[in-house]
Amino acid sequence: HPGKLTMLLWVPQALLALLLPTLLVQGEARHWRHLQAQNTSRPALLRLSNYLLANYQKGVRPVRDWRKPTTVSIDVIVYAILSVDEKNQVLTTYIWYRQYWTDEFLQWNPEDFDNITKLSIPTESIWVPDILINEFVDVGKSPSIPYVYVGHHGEVQNYKPLQVVTACSLDIYNFPFDVQNCSLTFTSWLHTIQDINISLLRLPEKVKLDKTIFMNQGEWELLGVLTQFREFSMESNSCYAEMKFYVVIRRRPLFYTVSLLLPSIFLMLMDIVGFYLPPDSGERVSFKITLLLGYSVFLIIVSDTLPATAIGTPLIGRAHSGRGRGGAQCGQGPEKPAPSDPAMRTGVYFVVCMALLVMSLAETIFIVRLVHKQDLQQPVPAWLRHLVLERVALLLCLGEQSASRRPPATSQTTKTDDCSDMGNHCNHLGVPRDLEKTPRSRGSPPPPPRESSLAVRGLLKELSSIRHFLEKRDESREVAREWLHVGSVLDRLLFRIYLVAVLAYSITLITLWSIWQYS
């Protein structure tokens, strides 16, 4: 019968439809048990690694929604200051660098993999942000760390040490009490802030005061690490995120104070002591010249110790840091470059000390020339005697210096004195013919012979020339003594002016260095 035949054909089909799901479930269960038996024989780390990297695409930013930016948290810990090259404006530091971001394609359930919550995988196998330091000028000798840690929620920890060779604007005007402020600017070179954002891993206060691993036995002392986040734009519609770490270091000045400042101070003190040598002696000039030559040799010796730079002069100031590629705040114009100051090679301190020594030598030469004895030395002018011996002496609390000099005797006075001293002999010699014509009275002595009169006349002439010579010598000595008196007063005046200049310069330097050291 056709109806019975159709029913008979439908019954097996219905039974097959009912039994097929059951058979499939049993088959899948047997296959799953087989796979579980195989998986339990493999290590959990290997199974997890294969599970994460089987279909991983490291060339794609690891987000499921492309509108969501990847936030990279970074941290810097300064380990050591290796070198500071003032001439090339380069700072070499050794830091511990840490990166942290979330990879949405590296997530798993720890219960499926033997409760594993953290896994180390090769860095080259996953996506890594292109964050670099803008101030890089050379590749440092950093150890290679080939692995990163990945948590089961997708958090990636990339920790590595770095030897950083960066450009830094070093200002050595305050040397050796200088404080340098160099920046390490971390930013993505390609991705904008819509793709990669940068944040700080720790609080700024903890980053600033973290000196736990810093090697604090070198020339430089770490004062702190300051942080600053900034958004800048290269184009009108593109903004980039950057994180700046300002490494503030201070030079320890003890070595330079002992080797540079103290010898210079001792030489300047000896120059001051040299003013107590008599101004009319030539030893003072020789002493000053010897000091000047010694200071020149000292500068030649210490020239290699002084830092050399093309944009700053050490005073024996704050450094400003630059960015590798220029930028401005989002929505603002481009930044203007900071002006640079002109510089010399030798420190200002040594140049001024050398100038003071030269001034001291010039003052000594002037005083020695003033009090030098000459045969035809002119007497001190009246205005100079009044100005120096009266006004300047009172100003220096020396009292009024009176210097009276006898007026030179005229020839007529000398002749009269000679005649008065010699009495009648002058009359006899002056008018011999009158004596001969005068009649002698009785009882008067006979006149002396003519030969005796000539001898007495020659003797009187010799005595008169001797007297003239002695008077001229006394007059020259009086003039030289008066010039010496004037030179002594001027020497004291110039010495006090020089001493005031040295003290003012020293107080200024000490004040500036104290402010720089404790600011």
C-alpha positions as CSV (number, residue, x, y, z in Angstrom):
1,H,0.0,0.0,0.0
2,P,1.5,3.4,-0.8
3,G,0.6,4.9,2.5
4,K,2.2,2.1,4.5
5,L,5.3,2.2,2.3
6,T,5.8,6.0,2.9
7,M,5.4,5.4,6.7
8,L,8.0,2.6,6.6
9,L,10.4,4.9,4.8
10,W,9.8,7.8,7.2
11,V,10.5,5.8,10.4
12,P,14.2,5.2,9.7
13,Q,14.7,8.8,8.8
14,A,13.2,9.9,12.1
15,L,15.2,7.5,14.1
16,L,18.4,8.7,12.3
17,A,17.5,12.3,13.0
18,L,17.1,11.5,16.6
19,L,20.2,9.4,17.0
20,L,22.6,11.6,14.9
21,P,23.0,14.5,17.5
22,T,23.7,12.0,20.2
23,L,26.3,10.3,18.1
24,L,27.9,13.6,17.2
25,V,28.0,14.7,20.9
26,Q,29.6,11.4,21.9
27,G,32.1,11.7,19.0
28,E,33.1,15.2,20.1
29,A,33.3,14.1,23.7
30,R,35.6,11.3,22.7
31,H,37.7,13.7,20.5
32,W,37.9,16.3,23.3
33,R,38.9,13.6,25.8
34,H,41.6,12.6,23.3
35,L,42.8,16.1,23.0
36,Q,42.8,16.6,26.7
37,A,44.8,13.5,27.1
38,Q,47.3,14.9,24.5
39,N,47.3,18.4,26.1
40,T,47.9,17.1,29.6
41,S,51.0,15.4,28.4
42,R,52.4,18.8,27.1
43,P,53.8,21.5,29.4
44,A,51.4,24.3,30.3
45,L,53.8,27.1,29.3
46,L,54.2,25.6,25.9
47,R,50.5,25.2,25.4
48,L,49.9,28.8,26.6
49,S,52.6,30.2,24.3
50,N,51.1,28.3,21.3
51,Y,47.7,29.5,22.2
52,L,48.7,33.2,22.4
53,L,51.0,33.3,19.4
54,A,49.3,30.9,17.0
55,N,47.4,33.5,15.1
56,Y,49.0,36.7,16.6
57,Q,49.7,39.6,14.1
58,K,52.5,41.7,15.6
59,G,52.2,44.3,12.9
60,V,48.8,45.5,14.0
61,R,48.1,47.7,17.1
62,P,46.6,45.3,19.6
63,V,43.1,46.8,20.1
64,R,39.7,45.4,19.2
65,D,38.3,48.8,18.6
66,W,40.6,50.9,16.4
67,R,39.2,54.1,18.0
68,K,40.6,53.3,21.3
69,P,44.2,54.5,21.9
70,T,46.9,52.3,23.4
71,T,48.1,53.9,26.6
72,V,51.8,53.3,27.3
73,S,52.9,53.9,30.9
74,I,56.7,54.6,31.2
75,D,59.1,55.0,34.1
76,V,62.8,56.0,34.4
77,I,65.2,55.2,37.2
78,V,68.7,56.8,37.0
79,Y,71.4,54.3,37.9
80,A,74.6,56.3,37.1
81,I,76.0,59.4,35.4
82,L,78.7,58.0,33.2
83,S,80.1,61.1,31.6
84,V,79.4,64.8,30.9
85,D,81.1,66.1,27.8
86,E,80.9,69.9,28.0
87,K,82.7,70.5,24.7
88,N,80.4,68.3,22.6
89,Q,77.3,69.0,24.8
90,V,76.7,65.3,25.4
91,L,75.4,63.5,28.5
92,T,75.9,59.8,29.0
93,T,73.6,58.1,31.6
94,Y,72.7,54.6,32.6
95,I,69.0,54.2,33.4
96,W,66.5,51.5,34.1
97,Y,63.6,51.9,31.7
98,R,60.2,50.4,32.2
99,Q,57.2,50.2,29.8
100,Y,53.7,49.0,30.5
101,W,50.7,48.7,28.1
102,T,47.7,46.4,27.6
103,D,47.6,44.0,24.6
104,E,44.0,42.9,24.1
105,F,45.2,39.9,21.9
106,L,47.3,38.4,24.7
107,Q,44.6,37.3,27.2
108,W,43.7,33.9,28.6
109,N,41.9,32.1,31.4
110,P,44.4,30.9,33.9
111,E,42.2,27.9,34.9
112,D,42.7,26.5,31.4
113,F,46.5,26.6,31.6
114,D,47.3,25.3,35.0
115,N,46.6,28.7,36.8
116,I,49.4,30.5,34.9
117,T,48.9,34.3,35.4
118,K,52.2,35.6,33.9
119,L,54.2,34.5,31.0
120,S,57.5,35.6,29.4
121,I,57.6,35.6,25.7
122,P,60.0,37.0,23.1
123,T,59.8,40.7,22.5
124,E,60.2,40.2,18.7
125,S,57.1,38.1,18.6
126,I,54.6,40.7,19.8
127,W,53.7,44.3,19.0
128,V,55.9,46.9,20.8
129,P,55.3,50.7,20.7
130,D,57.8,52.8,18.8
131,I,58.7,55.0,21.7
132,L,62.2,56.5,21.6
133,I,64.2,59.3,23.2
134,N,64.4,62.5,21.0
135,E,67.8,63.6,22.4
136,F,69.5,60.4,21.2
137,V,72.8,61.2,19.5
138,D,74.6,57.9,19.7
139,V,73.8,54.2,20.3
140,G,74.9,53.2,23.7
141,K,76.3,49.9,24.8
142,S,73.1,48.6,26.4
143,P,72.5,44.9,27.1
144,S,69.9,43.2,25.1
145,I,66.8,41.9,27.0
146,P,64.9,39.6,24.5
147,Y,61.8,38.9,26.7
148,V,58.8,40.7,28.1
149,Y,56.3,39.7,30.8
150,V,52.7,39.3,29.8
151,G,49.8,39.0,32.3
152,H,46.6,37.0,31.8
153,H,44.6,40.3,31.4
154,G,46.9,41.4,28.5
155,E,49.2,43.7,30.5
156,V,52.7,43.8,29.0
157,Q,55.8,44.7,31.1
158,N,58.9,45.6,29.1
159,Y,61.8,46.3,31.5
160,K,65.3,46.9,30.3
161,P,68.5,48.9,31.2
162,L,69.7,51.5,28.8
163,Q,72.9,53.4,28.3
164,V,71.6,56.7,27.0
165,V,73.9,59.1,25.1
166,T,71.9,62.3,24.6
167,A,72.4,65.9,23.6
168,C,72.1,68.4,26.5
169,S,72.6,72.1,26.6
170,L,75.3,72.3,29.3
171,D,75.9,75.7,30.9
172,I,79.2,75.8,32.8
173,Y,79.2,79.4,33.8
174,N,78.9,78.4,37.5
175,F,81.8,75.8,37.2
176,P,82.7,74.1,39.5
177,F,79.4,74.8,41.4
178,D,77.3,74.2,38.3
179,V,73.9,72.4,38.2
180,Q,72.9,70.8,34.9
181,N,69.4,70.1,33.8
182,C,69.2,67.6,31.0
183,S,66.0,66.2,29.6
184,L,65.0,62.7,28.3
185,T,62.0,63.1,26.0
186,F,60.0,59.9,25.3
187,T,57.5,60.0,22.5
188,S,56.2,58.0,19.6
189,W,58.0,58.9,16.5
190,L,55.1,58.0,14.1
191,H,51.8,57.5,16.0
192,T,49.7,60.4,17.1
193,I,48.0,60.7,20.4
194,Q,44.8,59.1,18.9
195,D,46.8,55.9,18.5
196,I,49.4,55.9,21.3
197,N,49.1,58.0,24.4
198,I,51.9,58.2,27.1
199,S,51.4,58.3,30.8
200,L,53.6,58.1,33.9
201,L,53.9,54.7,35.6
202,R,54.5,56.1,39.1
203,L,53.6,59.3,40.9
204,P,55.8,62.3,40.0
205,E,56.9,62.7,43.7
206,K,58.2,59.1,43.8
207,V,60.0,59.5,40.5
208,K,61.6,62.8,41.7
209,L,63.0,61.4,45.0
210,D,64.0,57.9,43.8
211,K,67.7,57.5,44.4
212,T,67.7,54.0,45.7
213,I,69.9,52.5,43.0
214,F,71.9,55.6,42.0
215,M,75.7,55.2,42.3
216,N,76.5,58.3,44.4
217,Q,80.3,58.1,44.5
218,G,81.2,59.9,41.2
219,E,81.8,63.5,40.3
220,W,78.1,64.2,39.8
221,E,75.3,64.2,42.4
222,L,71.7,63.4,41.5
223,L,69.4,66.1,42.8
224,G,66.2,64.7,41.4
225,V,64.2,63.6,38.3
226,L,61.4,65.9,37.3
227,T,58.6,64.9,35.0
228,Q,56.4,66.8,32.6
229,F,53.7,65.6,30.1
230,R,53.1,67.7,27.0
231,E,51.1,67.5,23.8
232,F,52.7,69.1,20.8
233,S,51.8,69.3,17.1
234,M,53.9,68.9,14.1
235,E,51.0,69.8,11.8
236,S,47.8,71.6,12.4
237,N,45.7,68.4,12.6
238,S,48.2,66.0,14.3
239,C,49.0,66.0,18.0
240,Y,51.7,63.9,19.6
241,A,52.1,62.9,23.2
242,E,55.5,63.2,25.0
243,M,56.8,62.6,28.4
244,K,59.9,64.6,29.6
245,F,62.2,63.4,32.4
246,Y,64.4,66.2,33.6
247,V,67.6,64.8,35.1
248,V,69.0,67.4,37.5
249,I,72.6,66.8,38.5
250,R,75.2,68.9,40.5
251,R,78.9,68.7,40.3
252,R,80.9,68.0,43.4
253,P,83.3,71.0,43.7
254,L,85.8,69.7,46.3
255,F,88.4,68.4,43.7
256,Y,88.3,71.6,41.6
257,T,88.4,73.8,44.7
258,V,91.6,72.1,46.0
259,S,93.4,71.9,42.6
260,L,92.3,75.1,41.0
261,L,91.0,77.7,43.4
262,L,93.4,77.3,46.3
263,P,96.7,77.7,44.3
264,S,95.2,80.8,42.6
265,I,94.2,82.3,46.0
266,F,97.6,81.7,47.4
267,L,99.3,83.5,44.5
268,M,96.9,86.4,44.9
269,L,97.7,86.6,48.7
270,M,101.5,86.6,47.9
271,D,100.8,89.5,45.4
272,I,99.2,91.5,48.2
273,V,102.0,90.7,50.6
274,G,104.5,92.0,48.0
275,F,103.2,95.5,48.5
276,Y,105.0,95.6,51.9
277,L,108.4,95.6,50.1
278,P,110.0,99.1,50.0
279,P,108.8,101.0,46.9
280,D,112.3,102.3,46.2
281,S,113.8,98.8,45.9
282,G,114.0,96.9,42.7
283,E,113.0,93.7,44.4
284,R,109.4,94.4,44.3
285,V,109.3,94.6,40.5
286,S,111.2,91.3,40.3
287,F,108.8,89.7,42.8
288,K,105.7,90.8,40.9
289,I,107.1,89.6,37.6
290,T,107.9,86.2,39.1
291,L,104.3,85.9,40.4
292,L,102.9,86.8,37.0
293,L,105.1,84.2,35.3
294,G,104.1,81.6,37.9
295,Y,100.4,82.3,37.4
296,S,100.8,82.0,33.6
297,V,102.4,78.6,34.1
298,F,99.6,77.6,36.4
299,L,97.0,78.5,33.8
300,I,98.8,76.4,31.2
301,I,98.8,73.4,33.5
302,V,95.1,73.7,34.5
303,S,93.8,74.6,31.0
304,D,93.1,70.9,30.3
305,T,91.1,70.7,33.6
306,L,88.8,73.5,32.7
307,P,85.7,72.5,30.8
308,A,85.6,73.6,27.2
309,T,82.3,74.6,25.5
310,A,81.3,76.8,22.6
311,I,78.2,78.3,24.3
312,G,79.3,79.0,27.8
313,T,82.2,80.4,29.8
314,P,83.0,79.0,33.3
315,L,83.2,81.8,35.9
316,I,86.4,80.1,37.2
317,G,73.2,79.8,34.1
318,R,71.0,77.3,34.0
319,A,71.1,74.7,31.2
320,H,68.1,74.6,28.9
321,S,67.1,71.4,27.1
322,G,66.0,71.0,23.6
323,R,63.9,68.5,21.7
324,G,65.1,66.3,18.9
325,R,62.4,67.5,16.5
326,G,60.7,70.9,17.0
327,G,57.1,71.1,18.0
328,A,54.6,73.4,19.6
329,Q,51.6,73.0,21.9
330,C,48.5,71.8,20.1
331,G,46.8,74.8,18.6
332,Q,49.8,77.1,19.0
333,G,52.5,78.3,16.7
334,P,56.0,76.9,16.5
335,E,58.5,77.3,19.3
336,K,61.2,79.9,19.0
337,P,64.8,78.7,19.5
338,A,66.5,79.8,22.7
339,P,69.3,82.3,22.2
340,S,72.8,81.2,22.9
341,D,75.4,83.2,24.8
342,P,78.9,84.0,23.5
343,A,81.8,82.3,25.2
344,M,85.6,82.3,25.7
345,R,87.9,79.5,26.4
346,T,89.5,80.5,29.7
347,G,87.5,80.9,32.9
348,V,86.5,84.4,33.9
349,Y,87.9,83.9,37.3
350,F,91.4,83.2,36.1
351,V,91.2,86.1,33.6
352,V,90.3,88.6,36.3
353,C,93.0,87.3,38.6
354,M,95.6,87.6,35.8
355,A,94.3,91.2,35.1
356,L,94.7,92.0,38.8
357,L,98.3,90.8,38.8
358,V,99.0,92.9,35.7
359,M,97.5,96.0,37.4
360,S,99.6,95.3,40.5
361,L,102.8,95.1,38.4
362,A,101.9,98.3,36.5
363,E,101.3,100.1,39.8
364,T,104.7,98.9,41.1
365,I,106.5,100.1,37.9
366,F,104.8,103.5,38.3
367,I,105.9,103.9,41.9
368,V,109.4,102.7,41.3
369,R,109.8,105.1,38.4
370,L,108.4,107.9,40.6
371,V,110.9,107.5,43.4
372,H,113.9,106.7,41.2
373,K,116.8,109.0,42.0
374,Q,118.2,111.1,39.1
375,D,121.0,113.6,38.9
376,L,118.8,116.3,37.3
377,Q,115.5,115.4,39.0
378,Q,113.0,118.3,39.1
379,P,111.6,119.2,42.5
380,V,108.0,118.2,43.4
381,P,105.5,120.6,41.9
382,A,103.6,122.6,44.5
383,W,100.2,121.3,43.3
384,L,101.3,117.7,43.6
385,R,102.8,118.4,47.0
386,H,99.6,119.9,48.2
387,L,97.4,117.2,46.7
388,V,99.4,114.2,47.9
389,L,101.1,115.2,51.1
390,E,98.1,117.1,52.4
391,R,94.9,115.9,50.9
392,V,95.6,112.3,50.2
393,A,97.6,111.8,53.4
394,L,94.6,113.1,55.4
395,L,92.3,110.8,53.4
396,L,94.5,107.8,54.3
397,C,94.6,108.9,58.0
398,L,98.4,109.5,57.7
399,G,98.3,113.0,59.0
400,E,99.6,116.1,57.2
401,Q,102.9,115.2,55.7
402,S,105.0,118.4,55.8
403,A,108.1,118.3,53.7
404,S,110.1,121.6,53.8
405,R,113.0,122.0,51.5
406,R,115.7,124.6,51.7
407,P,115.7,127.1,48.8
408,P,118.8,126.9,46.7
409,A,121.5,129.4,47.5
410,T,122.4,132.0,44.8
411,S,125.9,132.6,43.7
412,Q,125.9,136.1,45.2
413,T,124.8,134.8,48.6
414,T,127.5,132.2,48.4
415,K,130.0,134.8,47.5
416,T,128.9,137.0,50.3
417,D,129.0,134.1,52.8
418,D,132.4,133.2,51.6
419,C,133.6,136.7,52.1
420,S,132.0,137.0,55.5
421,D,133.5,133.7,56.6
422,M,137.0,134.5,55.4
423,G,137.1,138.0,56.8
424,N,139.9,140.3,55.6
425,H,141.4,137.7,53.4
426,C,138.6,138.3,50.9
427,N,139.3,142.0,50.9
428,H,143.0,141.4,50.4
429,L,142.3,138.9,47.5
430,G,139.5,141.0,46.0
431,V,141.5,144.3,45.8
432,P,145.2,143.6,45.9
433,R,146.2,146.7,44.0
434,D,144.4,149.0,46.5
435,L,146.3,147.3,49.3
436,E,149.5,148.0,47.5
437,K,148.6,151.7,47.0
438,T,147.4,152.2,50.5
439,P,150.2,153.8,52.6
440,R,151.2,151.8,55.6
441,S,151.2,153.4,59.0
442,R,153.9,153.0,61.5
443,G,153.6,149.8,63.5
444,S,151.3,148.0,60.9
445,P,152.5,144.6,59.9
446,P,154.0,144.2,56.5
447,P,151.7,142.8,53.7
448,P,151.9,139.1,52.9
449,P,154.0,138.1,49.9
450,R,152.3,138.0,46.5
451,E,152.8,134.2,46.2
452,S,151.1,133.5,49.4
453,S,148.1,135.6,48.3
454,L,147.7,133.5,45.1
455,A,147.9,130.3,47.1
456,V,145.2,131.5,49.5
457,R,143.1,132.6,46.6
458,G,143.3,129.1,45.0
459,L,142.5,127.5,48.4
460,L,139.4,129.7,48.8
461,K,138.2,128.8,45.3
462,E,138.5,125.1,46.1
463,L,136.7,125.5,49.4
464,S,133.9,127.4,47.6
465,S,133.5,124.7,44.9
466,I,133.4,122.1,47.6
467,R,130.7,124.0,49.4
468,H,128.7,124.4,46.2
469,F,129.0,120.7,45.6
470,L,127.8,119.8,49.1
471,E,124.9,122.2,48.9
472,K,123.9,120.8,45.5
473,R,124.1,117.2,46.8
474,D,122.0,118.1,49.9
475,E,119.5,119.8,47.6
476,S,119.3,116.7,45.3
477,R,118.9,114.5,48.4
478,E,116.1,116.7,49.6
479,V,114.4,116.5,46.3
480,A,114.8,112.7,46.1
481,R,113.5,112.4,49.7
482,E,110.5,114.5,48.9
483,W,109.7,112.4,45.8
484,L,110.1,109.3,47.9
485,H,107.6,110.7,50.4
486,V,105.1,111.4,47.6
487,G,105.7,107.9,46.1
488,S,105.1,106.3,49.5
489,V,101.8,108.1,50.0
490,L,100.7,107.2,46.4
491,D,101.8,103.6,47.0
492,R,99.6,103.3,50.1
493,L,96.7,104.8,48.2
494,L,97.0,102.5,45.2
495,F,97.5,99.5,47.5
496,R,94.3,100.2,49.4
497,I,92.4,100.6,46.1
498,Y,93.9,97.3,44.9
499,L,93.0,95.6,48.1
500,V,89.4,96.9,47.9
501,A,89.1,95.6,44.4
502,V,90.4,92.2,45.4
503,L,88.1,92.0,48.4
504,A,85.1,93.1,46.4
505,Y,85.8,90.5,43.7
506,S,86.3,87.8,46.3
507,I,83.1,88.6,48.1
508,T,81.1,88.7,44.9
509,L,82.4,85.3,43.8
510,I,81.8,83.8,47.3
511,T,78.3,85.2,47.3
512,L,77.5,83.9,43.8
513,W,78.9,80.5,44.5
514,S,77.0,80.2,47.7
515,I,73.8,81.1,46.0
516,W,74.4,78.6,43.2
517,Q,75.4,75.8,45.5
518,Y,72.4,76.1,47.9
519,S,69.8,77.2,45.4
